[in-house]
Amino acid sequence: MILAALLTWILPAGEYARKNDNATGRQVVVAGTYHAVPASPVGPWAAAISIPRGFIEAADVVIVVLLAGGAFVLLEQLGVLRRTVGALASKLGTRGLWAIPAVSLFFYGMGGLENMQEEIIPLIPVLLVLSRAIGADALTAVGISAGSAMFGSAFSPVNPFQAGIALKLAELSASSGAALRTAMFVVGFIVWVAVLMRYAARNRVAVERISTVDDAPFAVRDVFMLLAVLLPVLIYAYGAVQFGWGFNELAAGFFIGGVAAGVIGQVSVEQITRMFLAGMQALLPAALLIGVARSISVVFNDGHVIDTILNRLAMPLSHAPATVAALMMIPFHMAVHLPVPSVSGQAVLTLPLLVPLSDLLGLSRQATVLAFQTGAGLADVVSPTNGALMAILLAAGVSFQKWIRFVLTGWALMMLIGIAGILVATF
C-alpha cells in the first residue's frame, strides 16, 4: 500500500473515458481517449484512510469469510469434520495421497465454474487436518485448494468472470474456442495434479491419527450436517452463472447452512451462536487481510494512475508483429493485475483497448482473449495483491515466499500451456 502511494507521486495522473457496455452491464474504457488529469498524489493521511475504505469496498467478501468460518467451525466443534476426514483416511489406508486428485478435482472444477477463491478461506482448517491425515504438509493443502481453483479459473471455458466476460468484450460467442479451452483445461488439471502428487510423495510427513471428542464413528447425521454447510457453495455456483449472484447470496447461504447443521446436530440456539462467534473469530485475521489488500486498489484509484500504467504498457504492443504482440500481452496482463487484482475488473479495463489493437495487427481475437486468461488468471496464483491468496496463506500458516518456491514449477508449466493455446489460436 505504501509502494502504491509512492507511485502516485511518481507517475503522471491520467484517465480514459468510459462508457456503459450493454453486453457485460459494466463500464468499459474507450480506446484512444487517454488524457492527462490534474495530479492527485496520495499522502500518508490519505493512505491511512484508504484502509477503512478498503474494508468498506471489500465488505461483502469479509462477511462471507466470517459467516462461512462460523459455519465450518460449528462443524469442527461438533466433531463432524474430523469424523469425515478420519473416515476418508481410514478408507484410503496406505493410499492416502490418492485423496489429492479427488479433492483437487473439486476445487479445480469450482474455480472453472465460478472463480472460487475467497470461499476457500474457511475450508483451510479442515484441509490441513485432511493433509496431516494422509501424510501431506500445509503447502499441499493450499496447493490442492487455492492452487487448483486458480489454475482451473484461468483455463476454464465457462468461467463467467474470466472467459465469459472476456468473450463478450471481444464480441465472440460464449462457445467460441470452446474445444481449445477445454483441451487446455483438461491438460492443466493433469499437469497440476502430477506436480502435487510428486511434491507430496517427496515430502511425506508423519500420518496423524484423527480423533474426535467422543471418538464416535462417521454417521448418517454427519452426512446431513455436512450437506447443510456444503450445499450453499454448490447452489451459489449455479446462481452465480444463471442469476448473477454475488457474495451476499453466498454469505446468506452459509448462515442458513450453519444454523441448519446446528439444528440437525441437536444443539441449542445459544450453542449455535457461540460456535458461530468462535468461527468468525478464527477467520478474523484472514478477513482483515482481504480488507487491507483492497486498500491498495483504493490508493491507485485515488491517485488516478491505473489508466496511466495501462496506457504506457499498451504502447509497445502496437508496434510489434501479431504473434509477438499476442505473447507480449501475457506480461502486460500480469503487470496490470498487480494494481487491479480483480480479473473481471481487469477485463473491462484492458480488452476494450487490446481488441481493436488486435484487429489492426491482424491478430485473432481468440488469441487476445486467451492472452488475457493466461496473464491475468495465472497472475492470481503469484500476486501479493491478491487478498484471497494472502488470506489463504495466512490461514494455513504458509509464508508467501514458501508458496512461491512451491508453486513455481507448476506455474511455469501452466504458462507453457497458455502460450501453446495462444499460438494455436494465432495461426
C-alpha positions as CSV (number, residue, x, y, z in Angstrom):
1,M,0.0,0.0,0.0
2,I,2.9,2.3,0.8
3,L,4.5,1.5,-2.5
4,A,1.2,2.2,-4.3
5,A,1.0,5.6,-2.6
6,L,4.6,6.4,-3.6
7,L,3.8,5.6,-7.2
8,T,1.0,8.2,-7.2
9,W,3.8,10.8,-6.6
10,I,6.0,9.5,-9.4
11,L,3.6,8.6,-12.2
12,P,1.6,11.2,-14.1
13,A,-2.1,11.1,-13.5
14,G,-4.3,10.2,-16.4
15,E,-7.6,8.7,-17.4
16,Y,-9.5,7.0,-20.2
17,A,-13.1,8.0,-21.0
18,R,-15.6,5.2,-20.1
19,K,-18.9,4.1,-21.4
20,N,-21.6,1.6,-20.4
21,D,-21.3,-1.7,-22.2
22,N,-24.6,-3.5,-22.8
23,A,-23.0,-6.9,-23.3
24,T,-21.4,-7.0,-19.9
25,G,-23.5,-4.5,-18.0
26,R,-20.3,-2.7,-16.9
27,Q,-18.4,0.5,-17.6
28,V,-15.5,-0.1,-20.0
29,V,-12.7,2.1,-21.2
30,V,-12.8,3.8,-24.6
31,A,-9.7,3.2,-26.8
32,G,-7.9,6.3,-27.9
33,T,-9.3,8.6,-25.2
34,Y,-6.4,8.6,-22.7
35,H,-5.7,12.1,-21.4
36,A,-3.8,13.8,-18.6
37,V,-5.7,14.9,-15.5
38,P,-4.6,17.0,-12.5
39,A,-2.1,15.2,-10.3
40,S,-3.7,13.6,-7.2
41,P,-0.8,12.2,-5.1
42,V,-1.8,10.1,-2.1
43,G,-0.2,11.4,1.1
44,P,0.3,9.5,4.4
45,W,-3.0,10.5,5.9
46,A,-5.0,9.6,2.7
47,A,-3.1,6.3,2.5
48,A,-4.1,5.6,6.1
49,I,-7.8,6.4,5.3
50,S,-7.6,4.0,2.4
51,I,-7.5,1.1,4.9
52,P,-11.0,1.6,6.3
53,R,-12.2,2.5,2.8
54,G,-10.7,-0.8,1.6
55,F,-12.7,-2.7,4.3
56,I,-15.9,-0.9,3.1
57,E,-15.3,-1.9,-0.5
58,A,-14.5,-5.5,0.5
59,A,-17.3,-5.7,3.0
60,D,-19.3,-8.4,1.1
61,V,-16.2,-10.6,0.8
62,V,-15.3,-10.1,4.5
63,I,-18.8,-11.1,5.6
64,V,-18.6,-14.3,3.5
65,V,-15.4,-15.3,5.1
66,L,-16.7,-14.6,8.7
67,L,-20.1,-16.3,8.2
68,A,-18.5,-19.3,6.4
69,G,-15.9,-19.5,9.1
70,G,-18.7,-19.7,11.7
71,A,-20.5,-22.5,9.8
72,F,-17.4,-24.6,9.3
73,V,-16.1,-24.1,12.9
74,L,-19.5,-25.2,14.1
75,L,-19.0,-28.5,12.2
76,E,-15.5,-28.7,13.6
77,Q,-16.7,-28.3,17.2
78,L,-19.4,-30.8,16.7
79,G,-16.7,-33.3,15.5
80,V,-18.2,-33.7,12.0
81,L,-15.2,-32.6,10.1
82,R,-12.8,-34.8,12.0
83,R,-15.1,-37.8,11.7
84,T,-15.4,-37.2,8.0
85,V,-11.6,-36.8,7.5
86,G,-11.0,-39.8,9.7
87,A,-13.4,-42.0,7.7
88,L,-11.7,-40.9,4.4
89,A,-8.2,-41.5,5.7
90,S,-9.3,-44.9,7.0
91,K,-10.8,-45.8,3.7
92,L,-7.7,-44.9,1.7
93,G,-5.3,-46.5,4.2
94,T,-1.7,-46.5,2.8
95,R,-3.1,-45.0,-0.5
96,G,-3.8,-41.7,1.3
97,L,-2.2,-39.5,-1.3
98,W,-4.8,-40.6,-3.8
99,A,-7.1,-38.2,-2.0
100,I,-5.2,-35.4,-3.7
101,P,-6.6,-35.9,-7.2
102,A,-10.2,-36.2,-5.9
103,V,-10.0,-33.1,-3.7
104,S,-8.1,-31.1,-6.4
105,L,-10.8,-32.0,-9.0
106,F,-13.5,-30.5,-6.8
107,F,-11.6,-27.2,-6.4
108,Y,-10.4,-27.1,-10.0
109,G,-13.9,-27.5,-11.2
110,M,-15.3,-24.9,-8.8
111,G,-12.6,-22.5,-9.9
112,G,-13.6,-23.2,-13.5
113,L,-17.3,-22.7,-12.7
114,E,-17.4,-19.6,-10.6
115,N,-13.8,-18.3,-10.0
116,M,-13.7,-19.8,-6.5
117,Q,-11.1,-18.1,-4.2
118,E,-12.5,-16.4,-1.1
119,E,-14.8,-19.3,-0.4
120,I,-11.7,-21.5,0.2
121,I,-10.5,-19.5,3.3
122,P,-12.9,-21.1,5.8
123,L,-12.1,-24.6,4.4
124,I,-8.4,-24.3,5.2
125,P,-8.6,-25.7,8.7
126,V,-10.3,-28.9,7.6
127,L,-7.9,-29.2,4.6
128,L,-5.0,-29.0,7.0
129,V,-6.5,-31.8,9.0
130,L,-7.0,-33.9,5.9
131,S,-3.5,-33.3,4.7
132,R,-2.0,-34.4,8.0
133,A,-4.2,-37.5,7.9
134,I,-2.8,-38.6,4.5
135,G,0.8,-37.6,5.4
136,A,1.0,-34.3,3.5
137,D,2.0,-30.8,4.6
138,A,0.3,-27.4,4.7
139,L,1.7,-26.4,1.3
140,T,-0.1,-29.4,-0.2
141,A,-3.3,-28.3,1.5
142,V,-3.0,-24.9,-0.2
143,G,-2.0,-26.4,-3.5
144,I,-5.0,-28.8,-3.7
145,S,-7.4,-26.0,-2.9
146,A,-6.2,-22.5,-3.8
147,G,-3.8,-23.7,-6.5
148,S,-6.3,-26.0,-8.1
149,A,-9.1,-23.4,-8.1
150,M,-6.9,-20.6,-9.5
151,F,-5.5,-22.7,-12.3
152,G,-8.9,-24.0,-13.1
153,S,-10.2,-20.4,-13.2
154,A,-7.5,-19.4,-15.7
155,F,-8.2,-22.1,-18.3
156,S,-11.9,-22.7,-17.8
157,P,-14.0,-22.4,-21.0
158,V,-17.1,-21.4,-18.9
159,N,-15.8,-19.2,-16.1
160,P,-18.2,-16.2,-16.3
161,F,-15.7,-13.9,-14.6
162,Q,-12.8,-14.6,-16.9
163,A,-13.6,-16.4,-20.2
164,G,-17.2,-15.3,-20.1
165,I,-16.7,-11.5,-19.7
166,A,-13.6,-11.5,-22.0
167,L,-15.5,-13.2,-24.8
168,K,-18.3,-10.7,-24.5
169,L,-15.9,-7.8,-24.7
170,A,-14.3,-9.4,-27.7
171,E,-17.7,-9.8,-29.3
172,L,-17.2,-13.5,-29.6
173,S,-19.8,-16.2,-28.8
174,A,-19.7,-18.0,-25.5
175,S,-18.9,-21.2,-27.3
176,S,-16.1,-19.6,-29.4
177,G,-12.8,-21.6,-29.0
178,A,-14.5,-24.0,-26.6
179,A,-12.6,-27.0,-27.8
180,L,-9.3,-25.4,-27.4
181,R,-10.1,-24.0,-23.9
182,T,-11.5,-27.4,-22.9
183,A,-8.3,-29.1,-24.0
184,M,-6.2,-26.6,-22.1
185,F,-8.4,-27.0,-19.0
186,V,-8.0,-30.8,-19.0
187,V,-4.3,-30.8,-19.7
188,G,-3.8,-28.2,-17.0
189,F,-5.6,-30.4,-14.4
190,I,-3.5,-33.4,-15.3
191,V,-0.2,-31.4,-15.1
192,W,-1.1,-29.7,-11.8
193,V,-2.2,-33.0,-10.1
194,A,1.1,-34.6,-11.3
195,V,3.0,-31.7,-9.7
196,L,1.1,-32.0,-6.5
197,M,1.5,-35.8,-6.3
198,R,5.2,-35.6,-7.0
199,Y,5.7,-33.0,-4.3
200,A,3.6,-34.8,-1.7
201,A,5.4,-38.1,-2.3
202,R,8.8,-36.5,-1.9
203,N,7.8,-34.5,1.2
204,R,5.8,-37.1,3.2
205,V,5.2,-36.2,6.9
206,A,4.1,-38.5,9.7
207,V,0.5,-39.5,9.3
208,E,-1.6,-38.0,12.1
209,R,-4.3,-40.2,13.6
210,I,-7.6,-38.3,13.5
211,S,-9.5,-38.4,16.8
212,T,-12.8,-36.8,17.7
213,V,-14.0,-35.6,21.0
214,D,-16.2,-38.6,21.5
215,D,-14.4,-41.0,19.2
216,A,-17.7,-41.7,17.5
217,P,-17.7,-43.2,14.0
218,F,-18.9,-41.3,11.0
219,A,-22.7,-41.4,10.9
220,V,-25.7,-40.6,8.8
221,R,-26.3,-37.4,10.8
222,D,-22.8,-36.2,9.9
223,V,-23.7,-36.5,6.2
224,F,-26.7,-34.3,6.6
225,M,-24.8,-31.7,8.7
226,L,-22.0,-31.7,6.1
227,L,-24.5,-31.2,3.2
228,A,-26.2,-28.4,5.1
229,V,-23.0,-26.4,5.0
230,L,-21.6,-27.5,1.6
231,L,-24.8,-27.2,-0.4
232,P,-24.7,-23.3,-0.3
233,V,-21.4,-23.5,-2.2
234,L,-22.9,-25.6,-5.0
235,I,-26.2,-23.6,-5.1
236,Y,-24.1,-20.4,-5.3
237,A,-22.1,-21.7,-8.2
238,Y,-25.3,-22.3,-10.1
239,G,-26.8,-18.9,-9.0
240,A,-23.6,-17.0,-10.0
241,V,-23.8,-18.4,-13.5
242,Q,-27.5,-18.3,-14.0
243,F,-28.7,-15.3,-12.0
244,G,-25.5,-13.2,-11.4
245,W,-25.5,-13.9,-7.7
246,G,-22.7,-12.3,-5.6
247,F,-21.1,-12.8,-2.2
248,N,-24.2,-11.6,-0.3
249,E,-26.2,-14.6,-1.5
250,L,-23.3,-16.9,-0.6
251,A,-23.0,-15.4,2.9
252,A,-26.7,-15.9,3.5
253,G,-26.4,-19.5,2.3
254,F,-23.6,-20.2,4.8
255,F,-25.6,-18.6,7.6
256,I,-28.6,-20.7,6.9
257,G,-26.5,-23.8,6.4
258,G,-24.6,-23.4,9.6
259,V,-27.9,-22.9,11.6
260,A,-29.4,-25.9,9.9
261,A,-26.3,-28.0,10.8
262,G,-26.7,-27.0,14.4
263,V,-30.3,-27.9,14.4
264,I,-29.5,-31.3,12.9
265,G,-26.8,-31.7,15.5
266,Q,-29.4,-31.1,18.2
267,V,-27.6,-28.2,19.8
268,S,-29.3,-25.1,21.4
269,V,-29.6,-21.7,19.8
270,E,-27.1,-20.4,22.4
271,Q,-24.6,-23.0,21.5
272,I,-25.0,-22.3,17.8
273,T,-24.4,-18.6,18.4
274,R,-21.3,-19.2,20.5
275,M,-19.9,-21.6,17.8
276,F,-20.6,-19.0,15.1
277,L,-18.8,-16.3,17.0
278,A,-15.8,-18.7,17.6
279,G,-15.7,-19.4,13.9
280,M,-15.8,-15.8,13.0
281,Q,-13.0,-15.0,15.5
282,A,-10.9,-17.8,14.0
283,L,-11.2,-16.3,10.5
284,L,-10.9,-12.7,11.5
285,P,-7.2,-12.3,10.6
286,A,-7.8,-13.6,7.1
287,A,-10.8,-11.4,6.7
288,L,-8.9,-8.4,7.8
289,L,-6.1,-9.1,5.3
290,I,-8.7,-9.0,2.5
291,G,-9.8,-5.5,3.5
292,V,-6.2,-4.3,3.8
293,A,-5.4,-5.7,0.3
294,R,-8.3,-3.9,-1.2
295,S,-6.9,-0.6,0.1
296,I,-4.1,-1.0,-2.5
297,S,-6.7,-0.6,-5.3
298,V,-8.2,2.4,-3.4
299,V,-4.8,4.2,-3.4
300,F,-4.2,3.6,-7.1
301,N,-7.7,4.8,-8.0
302,D,-7.4,7.9,-5.8
303,G,-4.0,8.7,-7.5
304,H,-5.5,8.3,-11.0
305,V,-2.5,6.2,-12.1
306,I,-4.1,2.9,-13.1
307,D,-5.0,4.2,-16.6
308,T,-1.5,5.7,-16.9
309,I,0.0,2.3,-16.2
310,L,-2.4,0.7,-18.7
311,N,-1.6,3.3,-21.4
312,R,2.2,3.0,-21.0
313,L,2.1,-0.8,-21.1
314,A,-0.1,-0.9,-24.1
315,M,2.1,1.4,-26.3
316,P,4.8,-1.2,-27.2
317,L,2.2,-3.7,-28.3
318,S,1.0,-1.5,-31.2
319,H,4.5,-1.7,-32.8
320,A,5.1,-5.5,-32.5
321,P,4.3,-8.2,-35.1
322,A,1.0,-10.0,-34.4
323,T,2.4,-13.2,-32.9
324,V,4.9,-11.3,-30.7
325,A,2.1,-8.9,-29.6
326,A,0.0,-11.9,-28.6
327,L,2.8,-13.2,-26.4
328,M,3.6,-9.8,-25.0
329,M,0.0,-9.5,-23.8
330,I,0.8,-12.1,-21.1
331,P,3.3,-10.0,-19.2
332,F,1.1,-6.9,-20.0
333,H,-1.8,-8.5,-18.2
334,M,0.4,-9.8,-15.3
335,A,1.7,-6.3,-14.7
336,V,-1.8,-4.7,-14.8
337,H,-3.0,-7.4,-12.4
338,L,-0.9,-6.0,-9.6
339,P,-2.8,-2.8,-9.2
340,V,-6.1,-4.4,-10.5
341,P,-6.4,-7.8,-8.7
342,S,-9.9,-8.4,-9.9
343,V,-9.9,-10.4,-13.2
344,S,-13.4,-9.1,-14.2
345,G,-12.3,-5.5,-13.4
346,Q,-9.1,-6.0,-15.4
347,A,-11.1,-7.3,-18.4
348,V,-13.2,-4.2,-18.7
349,L,-10.0,-2.1,-18.4
350,T,-7.8,-3.9,-20.9
351,L,-9.8,-5.7,-23.5
352,P,-11.5,-2.6,-25.0
353,L,-8.0,-1.4,-25.7
354,L,-6.5,-4.7,-26.9
355,V,-9.3,-6.0,-29.1
356,P,-9.2,-3.0,-31.6
357,L,-5.4,-3.2,-31.5
358,S,-5.6,-6.9,-32.3
359,D,-7.8,-6.2,-35.3
360,L,-5.2,-3.6,-36.6
361,L,-2.4,-6.1,-36.2
362,G,-4.4,-8.9,-37.9
363,L,-4.3,-10.9,-34.7
364,S,-7.1,-13.3,-33.8
365,R,-9.5,-12.0,-31.1
366,Q,-9.4,-15.6,-29.7
367,A,-5.7,-15.3,-29.1
368,T,-6.3,-11.9,-27.4
369,V,-8.8,-13.5,-25.0
370,L,-6.5,-16.4,-24.3
371,A,-3.7,-14.0,-23.5
372,F,-5.9,-12.3,-21.0
373,Q,-6.9,-15.6,-19.4
374,T,-3.3,-16.7,-19.2
375,G,-1.8,-13.4,-18.0
376,A,-4.5,-12.3,-15.5
377,G,-5.5,-15.8,-14.5
378,L,-2.1,-17.1,-13.7
379,A,-1.1,-13.8,-12.1
380,D,-3.7,-14.6,-9.4
381,V,-1.6,-17.6,-8.3
382,V,1.5,-15.5,-7.5
383,S,0.3,-11.9,-6.9
384,P,0.9,-10.4,-3.5
385,T,-2.0,-8.0,-4.1
386,N,-4.5,-11.0,-4.4
387,G,-6.2,-10.6,-1.0
388,A,-7.8,-14.1,-1.2
389,L,-4.5,-15.8,-1.8
390,M,-2.8,-13.9,1.0
391,A,-5.6,-14.7,3.4
392,I,-5.5,-18.4,2.5
393,L,-1.7,-18.5,3.1
394,L,-2.2,-16.7,6.5
395,A,-4.9,-19.2,7.5
396,A,-2.7,-22.2,6.5
397,G,0.4,-20.7,8.2
398,V,2.4,-20.7,5.0
399,S,4.7,-17.8,4.1
400,F,4.3,-16.1,0.7
401,Q,8.0,-17.0,-0.1
402,K,7.4,-20.7,0.6
403,W,4.3,-20.6,-1.6
404,I,6.2,-19.1,-4.5
405,R,9.0,-21.7,-4.3
406,F,6.4,-24.4,-4.1
407,V,4.1,-23.3,-6.9
408,L,6.8,-22.0,-9.4
409,T,7.2,-25.3,-11.3
410,G,3.5,-25.9,-11.8
411,W,3.0,-22.2,-12.6
412,A,5.7,-22.4,-15.3
413,L,4.1,-25.5,-16.8
414,M,0.7,-23.8,-16.8
415,M,2.3,-20.8,-18.5
416,L,3.6,-23.1,-21.3
417,I,0.1,-24.5,-21.7
418,G,-1.3,-20.9,-22.1
419,I,1.4,-19.9,-24.6
420,A,0.7,-23.1,-26.6
421,G,-3.0,-22.2,-26.7
422,I,-2.3,-18.7,-27.8
423,L,-0.1,-19.9,-30.6
424,V,-2.7,-22.3,-31.8
425,A,-5.3,-19.5,-31.8
426,T,-2.9,-17.2,-33.7
427,F,-2.2,-19.5,-36.6
